[in-house]
Amino acid sequence: MVQEGHLLAVFNSAHRVMKAESMLKSLGLPILLIPAPRQLQTDCGLAIRFREEDRADIMAALEREKLLPEFISRYGAETFTTIWNLSDHGEVDR
């Protein structure tokens, strides 16, 4: 389900991740809502999977709608590495 180089956006609630999924799909952005891998330790159990080449468009849309994720991880070498964290970029409206 998650392949080398995929990015996963992890949110703090199921409501927020489903709202983000709906909004991103309505914009025609190539994302997939998936069960969050256990290694990511998420409260809601879901994540949005996407490719690096779509990252700028996805992040711009999420920021515009004040739906930024808690963090984004990249999968590679059989592990997840956090590449972006909301706490490093300031709080947004919830």
C-alpha positions as CSV (number, residue, x, y, z in Angstrom):
1,M,0.0,0.0,0.0
2,V,2.9,2.4,0.8
3,Q,5.8,2.3,-1.6
4,E,9.3,3.8,-1.6
5,G,9.1,7.6,-1.8
6,H,5.4,8.0,-0.9
7,L,4.5,10.7,1.5
8,L,1.9,10.4,4.2
9,A,0.0,13.3,5.8
10,V,-1.1,12.5,9.3
11,F,-3.9,14.4,11.0
12,N,-5.0,14.7,14.6
13,S,-8.6,13.5,14.0
14,A,-10.6,11.4,11.7
15,H,-12.9,14.3,11.0
16,R,-10.0,16.5,9.8
17,V,-8.4,13.8,7.6
18,M,-11.8,13.0,6.0
19,K,-12.5,16.7,5.4
20,A,-9.0,17.1,3.8
21,E,-9.6,14.0,1.7
22,S,-12.9,15.4,0.4
23,M,-11.4,18.8,-0.4
24,L,-8.3,17.5,-2.1
25,K,-10.3,15.0,-4.2
26,S,-12.7,17.8,-5.2
27,L,-9.7,19.7,-6.6
28,G,-8.6,16.6,-8.6
29,L,-5.4,16.1,-6.7
30,P,-4.1,12.5,-6.7
31,I,-4.4,11.4,-3.1
32,L,-5.5,8.2,-1.4
33,L,-6.9,7.9,2.2
34,I,-5.3,4.8,3.8
35,P,-5.0,3.2,7.2
36,A,-2.0,4.8,8.9
37,P,0.9,2.4,9.3
38,R,1.4,1.5,13.0
39,Q,4.9,3.0,13.0
40,L,3.4,6.5,12.6
41,Q,1.5,6.6,15.9
42,T,-1.5,8.5,14.8
43,D,-4.6,9.3,17.0
44,C,-7.1,8.9,14.1
45,G,-5.7,5.8,12.4
46,L,-5.9,7.3,8.9
47,A,-3.4,9.1,6.6
48,I,-3.4,10.7,3.2
49,R,-0.9,9.2,0.8
50,F,0.5,11.2,-2.1
51,R,3.6,11.6,-4.3
52,E,6.5,14.1,-3.8
53,E,5.7,15.7,-7.1
54,D,2.2,16.6,-5.9
55,R,3.4,17.9,-2.5
56,A,3.4,21.7,-3.3
57,D,-0.2,21.6,-4.7
58,I,-1.5,19.5,-1.8
59,M,0.2,21.6,0.9
60,A,-1.1,24.9,-0.7
61,A,-4.6,23.6,-0.8
62,L,-4.4,22.3,2.8
63,E,-3.0,25.6,4.0
64,R,-5.6,27.6,2.1
65,E,-8.4,25.6,3.9
66,K,-6.6,25.7,7.3
67,L,-6.4,21.9,7.2
68,L,-2.7,21.3,7.6
69,P,-1.7,17.9,8.9
70,E,0.1,17.3,12.2
71,F,3.1,15.9,10.2
72,I,4.2,14.5,6.9
73,S,6.4,11.4,6.6
74,R,8.3,10.0,3.7
75,Y,8.6,6.2,3.3
76,G,12.0,4.9,2.3
77,A,14.4,2.1,3.1
78,E,11.5,0.4,5.0
79,T,11.1,3.2,7.4
80,F,9.2,6.5,7.8
81,T,11.0,9.8,8.2
82,T,9.2,13.0,9.3
83,I,9.9,15.7,6.7
84,W,7.4,18.3,7.9
85,N,5.8,19.0,11.2
86,L,3.0,21.5,12.1
87,S,4.7,22.5,15.3
88,D,7.7,23.8,13.3
89,H,5.4,26.0,11.2
90,G,3.1,27.6,13.8
91,E,-0.5,26.8,14.8
92,V,-3.4,27.1,12.4
93,D,-7.2,27.3,13.1
94,R,-8.8,24.0,13.9
